[in-house]
Each structure stands twice: as structure tokens, then as C-alpha cells.
Amino acid sequence: MFHHLREDIASVLARDPAARSSFEVLTCYPGIHALILHRMAHACWGAGLHWLGRFISHIGRVLTGIEIHPGASIGRRVFIDHGMGVVVGETAVIGDDCTIYQGVTLGGTSLYRGAKRHPTLGRGVVIGAGAQVLGGFDVGDGAKIGSCAVVVKPVPAGATAVGNPARIIEASEPGADDEKKRRAEQAGFTAYGVTRDMEDPMAKALTALVDHALENDRRIACLMEKLERAGVRLDDEAREEMADHSRVDLDKIRPNC
């Protein structure tokens, strides 16, 4: 137990620039206190002392604002930052080196007892503040879930999920070589599940539509100019019918013809 505690403190010092000393982490970080109490509650739960496990879990919730069911399995070096409002369900599994921020819910969508109702997090998963991961599916190793995302489907390893419902905006390609894996590892920890320069697929789609519309405008302008060069004179009504949808200045487009 003390070995795990030393690992937990070291992981906080490595991932939180506000942490100044081991003593400060041990005495002032509710995530550490919640993990200590959870290990006690989980041991009681495994020994069949369900009421005692739930009672210790309840005490941890009162003291830290973090609610972890004693049946949940939590790996090593897990960092619960700030932690207020975090809820971890009974059948949830949290892998080693995961980071969870305030307001996160690892919840279930099934009412069947004994079933796997809550998510399983792989190694090194980062879940941003306010994110909701709901269901008995897997979140792959190294995945990142952005703040306030609502995840209801599996997330591939190394992917980033954002939005409600969550969309995958970054995913590692199958068969990635060792160099790509090495660069991914060098990228390191990403606070709140946010990575730089990540693109939303919705924004990319809208940008593509705008580009397509501008290209159509250019082609229509070129077509009108070539018709006039060929001696086909277009009256004002015809010109309006051909270019009514376009608000682009034809003089700016014409040099590209």
C-alpha cells in the first residue's frame, strides 16, 4: 500500500506543475485521499464486506467530493486532479497512469445487475473536466477525451474524442511504425485531454463546403466570360440566373480564368 502511495505522489508531482512537494501532495490533494480510502473500501468489497466497503466509500465522498464505488478497479499511478464531482461506477476499470479531472462521470447505461455497465479505461487515458463516459465499452490506451465530451461508444487507442455526442478527431492508424509510436510517447501528457492544432471533423467539413462553393463561383465566372468572348451576349436576367447564388466579386475571380 505504501509503495502504491509513493507512486501516486510521484505521478502527481510529474503531472501537476502546481505541486511543490510530496508533503503538500499527501496532505492537500483530495485525489490522493480518495485513492487511499478507495483501496481500503475495495479490499473490504473483495472480502465480501459490502456494507463496510460502501460506508468507507461514503466517507471518502464526504471528505473529498469524489465518489468511487468500492467495486471499481483502479490501477497504479492514477491522478484525479481537483476531483470535485468525479463519479466512478461499480464495474468501471481504470488502467495505470490515467488522469481524470473534476466533474468526470464513468457511468453505466444498463440496469442489469452483474453486467459490465461501466467503461474500461486503458493505460494513460486522459479525461477532461466535465466529460461523461457512459456505457460498458473500452477506451483504448493513450486515448484523450476532451472536456465536457459525452462518450457513448468505444474510443480507439491513441484517439482524441470531443463533443456531444463525442466524435473522434484524432486516431492512430493501424500498423503505425515504431517511429510514430515513439513520437506519440514523446508528446507526453496532455492536460484536460486537449492537444494543440487538433481539427474538428465538423469544422473540416464546413471548410470543404466553403472551398467547394468558391470553386463553383470561379467556374461560373469563367464560363460567363468565355460565353461573352464567343459572342454569346447574356442579358441581365440570364446573368442573374447563372450567378444569383454567388456573392463573390467577379473582378477578383476573373484573373484566375
N, C-alpha and C positions, 0 to 999 in steps of 0.2 A: 504493500500500500504506500509506504513512504517512497519507494522507488518511482511509482507512478506519480506521486505528488511532485517529486523533483522534476520529472519530465514535464508535467503540466506547467509548473512555474517557468521552466526554461522556454517552453513554447510561447508563453505569454510575453516574456522578455524579447523573444525573437520577432514577434508579430505585432507588438503594440509599442510604438515609439514613446507613448506617454508613461510606460512602466519604467521606473528608475532603479528599483532594487527588488530582490527576492522577498524581503520582508514586507515591502509595500504590496506586492502581488498577493502574498499569503494572507495579509490582514485586510486588504481593501478591495479585492476583486470578487464580486459575488459569483462569477462564473466558476472560480476555484472552489468556493464554499459549496456551490450546488453540486459539483462533481464529487466532492468528498462525501456529502450526505447521500448522493445517489449510489455510490459504491456500497455504502452501508445498507441502504434500502434494497439494492439489487441482491446483495448477499442474503438478506432476510427473505426476499421473494423466492430466490432459488432454493432456500431451505424449507420452503412451504409455510413460512411465517408471513402470510399475505397481509394480515391486518397490520402487523408491525412495520412491514415494508411500506405500506401505504401511509402509515402515520409518520414515519421518518420523512417520506416524500412530501407530505403536507407541511411538516415543519420547515423543510428546505424551501418550499414555495412561500411560506410566510416570511422567512428571513431574507430570501434573495429575489423574490418575484419571478423565479424560474421554476416552471412545473415540469418535472420529468417523472414519468410513470416508472415505478420500480421494476417493471418487466422489460423496459427498454434496454438495449445493449449499446454501450458506448465504448469506443476504442481508446487508444492511448493518444496523449498529446492533443486532445480536443480542446479548442479555445472557444468559450462562449463569452463574447465581448459585450460589455454593458449588461445584456441579458434580460432586462425587464420585459416581461410579456412572452418570453420563449415558452413554447409548449411542445413537449415530445411525447408521443403516444406510446401505448403499451408494446406494440410489436415493431416499433421503429428500431433500426440498426444504424449506428453512426460509426463509420470507419475511422481509422487512425488519421491524425493530422488534419481533421476537419475544422473549419471555422464557421461559427454561427453568430449572427448579430441579433440585436434586440428585435422583439416582435415577430420572430420566426415561428411558424407552426409546422410541425411534422405530424400531420393529421391523417385520419382514416375516413374513407367514404363508405365503408361497409358496416353493417350492424351484426354480422355473424361472429359469434364468439369463437375464439380459437383460430380464426382465419388470419392470414397476413394482411392486416388492414392499413398498415403504415409504411412509409417509404424506407428504403435501404440506401444509405449514402456510402459511396466508395471512399477510397483514400484521398485525402487532400481536397475535399469538396469545400467550396466557399458559398455560403448562402447569405445574401444581403439582407439588410434590415427590412422587416415587414413582409418578407416573402412567405408564401404559403405553398407547401409541398404536400399534396393531398392524394393518397392512394398507396396501394401496396406494390409499387414498382421500384425499379432501381435507378439511381442517379450515379453515373459512371465515375471512375477515378478521375480526379482533377477537374471535374465539371464546375462551372460557376453559374450561380443563379442570382440575377440582378435584384436589387431592392424592389420590394412590392410586387414581384412577379407571382403569378398563380400557376403552379406547375401541376398538371393532372396527367401527364404522360411521361414515359421514361426519357431520360436525358443521356445521350451518348457520352462516353468518356472524353474528356478534354473539351466539351462543348460549352457554350455560354447560352443561357436561356433568359429572355426578358419578356415583359409584357403580361397582359391578362386577356385571354389565356396565353401562357408563355410560348414564345417562338424561339427556335434555335437560330442564333445568328452567327455562331462560330462552331465548327465541328472539325475534329481531326479526321483526315482522310484515312480509309482503311489501308493498311500496308505502309504507313508512313515509315520512312527510313530512320536510322539511328540519329542522323544529324538533326532532323526535325524534332525528334523526341528530346534531344539534348537542348535545343533552343527553347523548347517548351518548358523544360525544367529550369533553364536559366531565367525565364520570365518571372519565376518566383511567385510569391504570394500577392494576390490582388484584393485589396480591401473592398468590402461590400460587393464583391462579385463584379466589379467594374474593370474593364480593360480599355486601354487607350485605342482610339481610332477604330472602334468596332462599329459596324454598319448594321442598321436595322433593315431587314428584308423589305418591310413596307416602304421605307424611305427610298431604297434602291429601286423598287418597282415604280414609285411615283416619279423618280428622276428619269427612269427609262421612258415612261409615258410622255413626259415633257420633251425629252430629246426627240422622240418619235414625232410629236406634233410639230416641233420646229423644223424637222427634216421635211415633213409634208408641206409646210408653208413654203420652204425654199423651193421644193419641186414645183408647186403650183405657180409660184412667181416666175420661175424659169420657163415653164410651159406657156404662160401667158405672153412672156416676152418673145419666145420663138414663134408663136402664132402671129404676133404682130409683125415680126420680121418676114414671115412668109406671106404677108399680105392679107391675113385674116384680121379684119378690124372688128374689135369687140365693142359693143355698145356698153353703156354704163350698167344696164341691167344684167348683161352677161358677166361682166366683170364682178359685179356684186354677188351673183350666184356662185361663181368659182371661188371667190376669196372671202365670202361673208364670214366664214368661221375663223378667219385669220385676222389677228390684230397686229401682225408684225410689219414693220416699216419695209415696204418693198425696195426702197432705195438702198437699205442696208443689206438686203439679201441678194440683189441683182449682181453684184460683183462676183459672187460665187458660182454663177451660171456657166 
